[in-house]
């Protein structure tokens, strides 16, 4: 007599197809625009650690002023490139756990599993993006050292000054802060006690310099081996990070006999890269400061 196993309730091929559909329109870093998501990466386990080329167009400068009867000087639009590395990330999930969530919500188990996989991928891309942004700001010497004290107005101004004349408020998309400097910045006030940043002093911090603020206590923003602990706070431009991903996520089901359960194994592949030079610019898309 045929027996229905739990693994029959979630077919890997169907789930992989659902996950692939879900990648359409997926956002990272809260949809701020800091990370540009690009599907179509043709990479798998054999390419992990390989270096790939990240192209962008160089700036053609400003327009020429032409005298009467004069002629324009032709310039060539050139394409430059940087390099990045293919990374693999994944998760092993108990099918029993997914089944319980589906039963509790009355939802389609494929929908529950697909949402879980996409959220896992998004969170990992976020984490990798912050890693790359910190490394880029440090490498470009665009981290103001305010580590002698807590976050201050000077720290914020110096971080913004790092962009030079390429700072455009419309391009500044997001501040990323650990909760410690986040609440320090929320408490900053002028000599009369008025809050310097939105909203009121001591309340949840909404924006700095017109850009929303995201709080993250991931270890990415900790300055290593410092006591008292120091933190990186980052001002990020729109499009500062590019992520190319293979939307054809690998989904397999294996039997874990020791645990007496079926395990859903998911593997994904991506390239996450913070530009050293922003397209049509001369600087990275990230600047920041260190504080206690």
PyMOL commands that set and color helices and strands:
alter all, ss='L'
color gray80, all
select helices_A, chain A and resi 6-9+12-22+29-31+45-47+95-105+109-139+153-161+164-166+179-186+219-221
alter helices_A, ss='H'
color red, helices_A
select strands_A, chain A and resi 35-39+51-57+79-94+143-145+172-177+207-208+211-215+222-223+230-237+241-245+250-256+261-274+286-291
alter strands_A, ss='S'
color yellow, strands_A
deselect
rebuild
show_as cartoon
